[in-house]
Amino acid sequence: MERYLALDIGDKRIGVAVSDPFNTYALPSFTYVRRGIATDIAELKKIIAEKGATVIVCGLPVNFDGSAALQTEKTMRFIEALKAAVELPVVCEDERFTTVMAHETLIGEGMKRKERKNYVDALAAANILDGYLSKINKKGV
């Protein structure tokens, strides 16, 4: 059985989410604070193993029109380093609006700005994974 782990990769933090056992929905897990690419990759390998992930879904930031942005290039460099370090499929998923949706959800729950910083990236990762799971479940992959 597949187990998906999603990453919302930012310059300072990486949000982590995992799929439920039936790959129907995503569960926000936590936000990892970045400490340098080598340390980040080593820590993510541990997290991937702990969660029993078999597929990694990485959010890919693109412009509103779908074109590549500066952040797209930075994220792709990180994804390539991750691919080289793990022996699992690593796929990219459009992450447009996932962070905005996460902020709106947390604001709607009355969470203050300072607190949102700790949760928004994990919730954005869950939004990325929900989109991916919806797509593959629709296709029956």
CORWO-V456010 format. One record per pair of residues at least 4 apart in sequence whose C-alpha atoms are under 7 Angstrom apart, sorted by the first residue. I is the first residue (numbers start at 1). J is the second residue. Records with the same first field share a line. If there is no record, write none. Layout:
I = J  J
//
This chain:
2 = 54
3 = 19  21  23  52  53  54  55
4 = 18  19  53  54  55  56  57
5 = 17  18  19  53  55  56  57
6 = 16  17  18  56  57  58  125  126  128  129
7 = 14  15  16  17  57  58  59  125
8 = 14  15  16  58  59  121  124  125
9 = 13  14  15  59  75
10 = 14
12 = 33  34
13 = 31  32  33  34
14 = 31  32  33  34  121
15 = 30  31  32  121  122  124  125
16 = 28  29  30  31  122  125
17 = 26  27  28  29  122  125  126
18 = 26  27  28  29
19 = 23  25  26  27
20 = 24  25  26  27
23 = 133
24 = 133
25 = 130  133
26 = 126  129  130
27 = 126
28 = 122  123  125  126
29 = 122
30 = 122
31 = 118  119  121  122
34 = 40
35 = 39  40
36 = 40
37 = 41
38 = 42
39 = 43
40 = 44
41 = 45  82
42 = 46
43 = 47
44 = 48
45 = 49
46 = 50
47 = 51
48 = 52  53
49 = 53
54 = 88
55 = 88  89  90
56 = 89  90  91
57 = 90  91  92  93  129
58 = 91  92  93
59 = 92  93  94  95  128
60 = 72  75  92  93  94  95
61 = 71  72  94  95  96
62 = 66  67  68  69  72  96
63 = 67  68  69
68 = 72
69 = 73
70 = 74
71 = 75
72 = 76
73 = 77
74 = 78
75 = 79
76 = 80
77 = 81
78 = 82
79 = 83
80 = 84
81 = 85
82 = 86
83 = 90
93 = 128  132
95 = 128
97 = 101
98 = 102  124  127  128
99 = 103  120  124
100 = 104
101 = 105
102 = 106  120  123  124
103 = 107  120
104 = 108
105 = 109
106 = 110  111  116
107 = 111
111 = 115  116
112 = 116
113 = 117
116 = 120
119 = 123
120 = 124
121 = 125
122 = 126
123 = 127
124 = 128
125 = 129
126 = 130
127 = 131
128 = 132
129 = 133
130 = 134
131 = 135
132 = 136
133 = 137
134 = 138
135 = 139
136 = 140  141
137 = 141
//
